[in-house]
Structure formats: C-alpha cells, structure tokens
Amino acid sequence: PHLLVTGGLNDSQVLFHEPTKYVAKLRRLKTDDHLLLLKMNMDSGHGGATGRYDGIRDTAFEYAFLLLTLGMK
C-alpha cells in the first residue's frame, strides 16, 4: 500500500529517529512502486501541530496524499 509516515521533531513519546529509521528500512526492502513518504514536522510534538492553521495544513496534506493515492486529481 501507499504509506505516509509522519513524525514530529519535538515528540517526547516517539523520538524523531524512530519513524525515520522505519521509513529507511521500508525503502531498503521495498520492491513495488507504491509511494512511501516521510513527513517530519520540525515544530510539532506528539499531539501534532499546535499553531492556529498548522493543524488544518497538516490535515490538508493528508487529504491531498489520500486523493493522490486514490488517483483523483
């Protein structure tokens, strides 16, 4: 399947290197042409973005990824 893996640099529960290493290993082992993206938010923690529009921007990015993988333009 297509994968969008997200993380936050300031996350105290899931340290930033964990999703990074996970994606690196998946990319090393991957044999298909499905998308495998890592989006690391440099300002957020475990709960995601906290700015006024940051949460909306993150949700829009996730919806755009979903629409792209479903073939909608």
ROTI-661239 format. One record per atom (N, C-alpha, C): atom name; residue in one letter; y, z, x. Coordinates in steps of 0.1 Angstrom, whole numbers, plus 5000, padded with zeros to 4 digits. Each point is the difference from the previous one (the first is absolute). Layout:
# ROTI-661239
[atom "CA" "A" [Y Z X]],
...
# end
This chain:
# ROTI-661239
[atom "N" "P" [4988 5000 5008]],
[atom "CA" "P" [5012 5000 4992]],
[atom "C" "P" [5013 5000 5009]],
[atom "N" "H" [5011 4996 4994]],
[atom "CA" "H" [5012 5001 5006]],
[atom "C" "H" [5004 5015 5001]],
[atom "N" "L" [5006 5004 5011]],
[atom "CA" "L" [5003 5014 5002]],
[atom "C" "L" [5015 5002 5004]],
[atom "N" "L" [5007 5009 4994]],
[atom "CA" "L" [5013 5004 5004]],
[atom "C" "L" [4999 5015 5004]],
[atom "N" "V" [5001 5004 5012]],
[atom "CA" "V" [4999 5013 5005]],
[atom "C" "V" [5014 5005 5003]],
[atom "N" "T" [5003 5012 4994]],
[atom "CA" "T" [5014 5005 5003]],
[atom "C" "T" [4999 5014 5006]],
[atom "N" "G" [5011 5003 5007]],
[atom "CA" "G" [5001 5013 5007]],
[atom "C" "G" [5014 5004 5002]],
[atom "N" "G" [5002 5012 5004]],
[atom "CA" "G" [5014 5005 5003]],
[atom "C" "G" [5000 5006 5013]],
[atom "N" "L" [5010 4997 5008]],
[atom "CA" "L" [5001 5005 5013]],
[atom "C" "L" [5001 5016 5000]],
[atom "N" "N" [5007 5005 4990]],
[atom "CA" "N" [5002 5015 5000]],
[atom "C" "N" [4990 5007 4991]],
[atom "N" "D" [4989 4994 4997]],
[atom "CA" "D" [4990 5006 4991]],
[atom "C" "D" [4992 5011 5008]],
[atom "N" "S" [5001 5012 4995]],
[atom "CA" "S" [4993 5011 5007]],
[atom "C" "S" [4985 5001 4996]],
[atom "N" "Q" [4996 4993 4989]],
[atom "CA" "Q" [4986 5001 4995]],
[atom "C" "Q" [4992 4989 5006]],
[atom "N" "V" [5005 4988 5001]],
[atom "CA" "V" [4993 4989 5006]],
[atom "C" "V" [5009 4994 5011]],
[atom "N" "L" [4997 5004 5012]],
[atom "CA" "L" [5008 4996 5011]],
[atom "C" "L" [5001 4985 5002]],
[atom "N" "F" [5011 4995 5005]],
[atom "CA" "F" [5002 4985 5000]],
[atom "C" "F" [4990 4993 5007]],
[atom "N" "H" [4993 5006 5010]],
[atom "CA" "H" [4990 4992 5008]],
[atom "C" "H" [4987 4998 4992]],
[atom "N" "E" [4998 5008 4989]],
[atom "CA" "E" [4987 4998 4993]],
[atom "C" "E" [4999 4987 4992]],
[atom "N" "P" [5010 4996 4992]],
[atom "CA" "P" [5000 4987 4993]],
[atom "C" "P" [5001 4989 5010]],
[atom "N" "T" [5007 5002 5011]],
[atom "CA" "T" [5002 4990 5011]],
[atom "C" "T" [4986 4997 5006]],
[atom "N" "K" [4993 5010 5004]],
[atom "CA" "K" [4987 4998 5006]],
[atom "C" "K" [4990 4994 4990]],
[atom "N" "Y" [5001 5004 4988]],
[atom "CA" "Y" [4991 4995 4989]],
[atom "C" "Y" [5002 4985 4999]],
[atom "N" "V" [5012 4996 4999]],
[atom "CA" "V" [5003 4985 4998]],
[atom "C" "V" [4996 4993 5013]],
[atom "N" "A" [5002 5006 5012]],
[atom "CA" "A" [4996 4993 5012]],
[atom "C" "A" [4985 4998 5000]],
[atom "N" "K" [4993 5010 4996]],
[atom "CA" "K" [4985 4998 5000]],
[atom "C" "K" [4996 4990 4990]],
[atom "N" "L" [5006 5000 4988]],
[atom "CA" "L" [4996 4990 4990]],
[atom "C" "L" [5003 4986 5005]],
[atom "N" "R" [5012 4999 5006]],
[atom "CA" "R" [5003 4986 5005]],
[atom "C" "R" [4990 4996 5011]],
[atom "N" "R" [4996 5009 5008]],
[atom "CA" "R" [4990 4997 5011]],
[atom "C" "R" [4987 4995 4994]],
[atom "N" "L" [4996 5006 4989]],
[atom "CA" "L" [4987 4997 4994]],
[atom "C" "L" [5000 4990 4989]],
[atom "N" "K" [5012 4996 4996]],
[atom "CA" "K" [5002 4991 4988]],
[atom "C" "K" [4995 4986 5003]],
[atom "N" "T" [4993 4994 4990]],
[atom "CA" "T" [4995 4986 5002]],
[atom "C" "T" [5004 4991 4989]],
[atom "N" "D" [5008 5005 4991]],
[atom "CA" "D" [5005 4992 4989]],
[atom "C" "D" [5015 4996 5001]],
[atom "N" "D" [5006 4993 4991]],
[atom "CA" "D" [5014 4997 5000]],
[atom "C" "D" [5008 5007 4991]],
[atom "N" "H" [4995 5012 4995]],
[atom "CA" "H" [5008 5008 4991]],
[atom "C" "H" [5012 5007 5007]],
[atom "N" "L" [5010 5002 4993]],
[atom "CA" "L" [5012 5007 5006]],
[atom "C" "L" [4996 5015 5003]],
[atom "N" "L" [5005 5004 5012]],
[atom "CA" "L" [4999 5014 5004]],
[atom "C" "L" [5013 5004 5006]],
[atom "N" "L" [5009 5007 4992]],
[atom "CA" "L" [5013 5003 5005]],
[atom "C" "L" [5002 5015 5001]],
[atom "N" "L" [5007 5004 5010]],
[atom "CA" "L" [5004 5014 5003]],
[atom "C" "L" [5015 5001 4998]],
[atom "N" "K" [5004 5008 4991]],
[atom "CA" "K" [5015 5003 4998]],
[atom "C" "K" [5002 5014 5003]],
[atom "N" "M" [5007 5002 5011]],
[atom "CA" "M" [5003 5014 5005]],
[atom "C" "M" [5015 5003 4997]],
[atom "N" "N" [5002 5009 4991]],
[atom "CA" "N" [5014 5004 4997]],
[atom "C" "N" [5005 5010 5011]],
[atom "N" "M" [5010 4996 5007]],
[atom "CA" "M" [5005 5008 5011]],
[atom "C" "M" [5008 5012 4996]],
[atom "N" "D" [5003 5002 4987]],
[atom "CA" "D" [5009 5011 4995]],
[atom "C" "D" [4993 5009 4990]],
[atom "N" "S" [4988 4997 4996]],
[atom "CA" "S" [4994 5008 4989]],
[atom "C" "S" [4989 5009 5005]],
[atom "N" "G" [4997 5010 4992]],
[atom "CA" "G" [4989 5009 5003]],
[atom "C" "G" [4988 4998 4990]],
[atom "N" "H" [4993 5010 4997]],
[atom "CA" "H" [4987 4999 4992]],
[atom "C" "H" [5003 4995 4986]],
[atom "N" "G" [5011 5004 4994]],
[atom "CA" "G" [5003 4996 4986]],
[atom "C" "G" [5007 4987 4999]],
[atom "N" "G" [5001 4993 5011]],
[atom "CA" "G" [5007 4986 4999]],
[atom "C" "G" [5015 5001 5002]],
[atom "N" "A" [5007 4990 4997]],
[atom "CA" "A" [5014 4999 5002]],
[atom "C" "A" [5007 5009 4990]],
[atom "N" "T" [5011 5006 5005]],
[atom "CA" "T" [5008 5010 4992]],
[atom "C" "T" [5014 4995 4997]],
[atom "N" "G" [5005 4990 5005]],
[atom "CA" "G" [5013 4995 4997]],
[atom "C" "G" [5001 4995 4986]],
[atom "N" "R" [5013 4998 4996]],
[atom "CA" "R" [5002 4996 4986]],
[atom "C" "R" [4993 4987 4996]],
[atom "N" "Y" [5000 4990 5009]],
[atom "CA" "Y" [4994 4988 4997]],
[atom "C" "Y" [4987 4997 5008]],
[atom "N" "D" [4997 5009 5009]],
[atom "CA" "D" [4989 4997 5009]],
[atom "C" "D" [4987 5000 4993]],
[atom "N" "G" [4998 5009 4990]],
[atom "CA" "G" [4987 5000 4992]],
[atom "C" "G" [4999 4987 4992]],
[atom "N" "I" [5011 4995 4995]],
[atom "CA" "I" [5000 4988 4992]],
[atom "C" "I" [4996 4988 5009]],
[atom "N" "R" [5006 5000 5012]],
[atom "CA" "R" [4998 4990 5010]],
[atom "C" "R" [4985 4999 5004]],
[atom "N" "D" [4994 5012 5002]],
[atom "CA" "D" [4986 5001 5004]],
[atom "C" "D" [4991 4995 4988]],
[atom "N" "T" [5003 5004 4988]],
[atom "CA" "T" [4992 4995 4989]],
[atom "C" "T" [5002 4985 4998]],
[atom "N" "A" [5012 4994 5002]],
[atom "CA" "A" [5001 4986 4999]],
[atom "C" "A" [4992 4993 5011]],
[atom "N" "F" [5000 5005 5012]],
[atom "CA" "F" [4992 4994 5011]],
[atom "C" "F" [4985 5000 4996]],
[atom "N" "E" [4995 5011 4994]],
[atom "CA" "E" [4986 5001 4996]],
[atom "C" "E" [4997 4990 4989]],
[atom "N" "Y" [5009 4999 4990]],
[atom "CA" "Y" [4998 4990 4989]],
[atom "C" "Y" [5001 4986 5006]],
[atom "N" "A" [5008 4997 5009]],
[atom "CA" "A" [5001 4987 5006]],
[atom "C" "A" [4987 4996 5008]],
[atom "N" "F" [4994 5010 5007]],
[atom "CA" "F" [4988 4998 5006]],
[atom "C" "F" [4989 4997 4990]],
[atom "N" "L" [5000 5008 4989]],
[atom "CA" "L" [4990 4998 4990]],
[atom "C" "L" [5001 4986 4994]],
[atom "N" "L" [5012 4996 4996]],
[atom "CA" "L" [5002 4987 4995]],
[atom "C" "L" [4996 4989 5009]],
[atom "N" "L" [5003 5001 5013]],
[atom "CA" "L" [4996 4991 5010]],
[atom "C" "L" [4985 4998 5001]],
[atom "N" "T" [4993 5011 5000]],
[atom "CA" "T" [4986 5000 5002]],
[atom "C" "T" [4993 4995 4987]],
[atom "N" "L" [5007 5001 4989]],
[atom "CA" "L" [4994 4994 4987]],
[atom "C" "L" [5003 4985 4999]],
[atom "N" "G" [5008 4995 5009]],
[atom "CA" "G" [5004 4986 5000]],
[atom "C" "G" [5011 4996 4991]],
[atom "N" "M" [5008 5010 4996]],
[atom "CA" "M" [5012 4998 4992]],
[atom "C" "M" [5012 4998 5009]],
[atom "N" "K" [5009 4990 4996]],
[atom "CA" "K" [5012 4998 5008]],
[atom "C" "K" [5012 5000 4992]],
# end
